Amino acid sequence: MTMENSTDSVQQSVSLLDCDELRFVAKATIQSQHASNYITVLCRHFARKVDAKWDETNGIVNFPVGVTSMNANVEENELTFVCASMSAEQLEHQKSIISQHMDTYSRREQLDIKWRAV
């Protein structure tokens, strides 16, 4: 289990999403003034059990079912998630993990996560 917050480390880890084995990919973007905070909260939480790296605007989590990257566009108040897995079932599980945790951590605001295939 690794918990980091260095920008170089996060950028290197994002290259995992380009892996040919992770053919099933979904993306979702939400509007929130707390986009950057969600990255920190989610990655810190996930880092208790799996490898997670993050900085102020990017995060990456290596789940057993795939890789999730997070990117906050602070100027636009947007948070984008990209989930990549080796199977459709793993992708669905990963999307469910992210959606459920966002429901838990976004109690102050109503967020609607709509996933789309990439």
N, C-alpha and C positions, 0 to 999 in steps of 0.2 A: 504494500500500500504506500503510495507516494502522494504527498501533498505539497504542491509547489505553487508559486505565483510569479515566476519569471517569464517575461514576454518571449524570450528566445525559446525556452522550453515548450511553451504553448504552441508557438508557430511550427516547431519541429514536429510536434505531435499531430497537428492538423493534417500533415502529409499522410497520416494513416488512412484518412478518408479516401485517398486516391488508390488504395490497394485494390487490385483487380478482383480479389475474392469477395469484397463487400459490394455486390452487384445490386442489392436492394436498398434504395435510398428514398427517404422522404424528408420534406422540408416544411417548416411552419414558421410564420412570422407573427408576432403579437405587438401591439402598441402598449407601451407602458413607460412612465417616467422613472420607473424603478428597474429598468432593464439591466443595468450594470450590477445593481444589488442582487438581482435574482441569480446572476452567474455566480457570484461569490457564495451565496447561500446554498445553491444547489450543489456546486462543486465541493464545497466544504462538507456538506452532508454526505455526498456519494463517496468522498475520499475516505470515509470511515471503513468502507468495505471494498472499494475498487480503486484503481489508479485514476486520479483526477489531477489536472493541471489547469491553472487559470491565472488571469491578470485582470485588470480593470474592465477590459472590453471583450475578452475572449476566454473560452473555456473548452476543455475537452475531457470526456469521461470514457474510459475503456471498460465497458460492461462485458460480461461473459457472452452476451447476445449481440454485441456490436459496439460501434463507436458513435458517440454523440458529440457534436461540436456546437458551441453557442457563441453568438457574436452580438454585441450590443452596439447599435448605432445611436450614440447619445444625442446627437443633433436632431435626429428624427424620432427619438423616443421609441425605438424598435429593438426587439430581441428576436433573433432568428436562431432556430434550432435546425440542425441537419443530422439525421440518424441514418447510419449505414450498417447493413447486416449481410450475412451470407445466405439467409433464407427469408421468405416472406413471413413465416411464423416468428422468427427472431425479430424482424423489423416491427411487427405488430406489438410484440412484447416490449420492445424498447420504447416505442411511441407511447404505450400505456404507462410505463414507468415515468416518463417525462411529464405526461399529462396529469397523472395522479399527484405527482410532487408539486407541480405548478398549482394545482387546485389547493393543496395544503398550504403552500407558502404565499399565495396571493389572496389571502382572506380579505384584505382591504379593498381589493378591486376585482371586478368581474372580468375575467379574461376568457376569450373563446379561441382555443387552439384548433386551427383547421389544417390538417396535414394534407400535403399533395405529393404525388410521386415526382421524382426528379429523373 
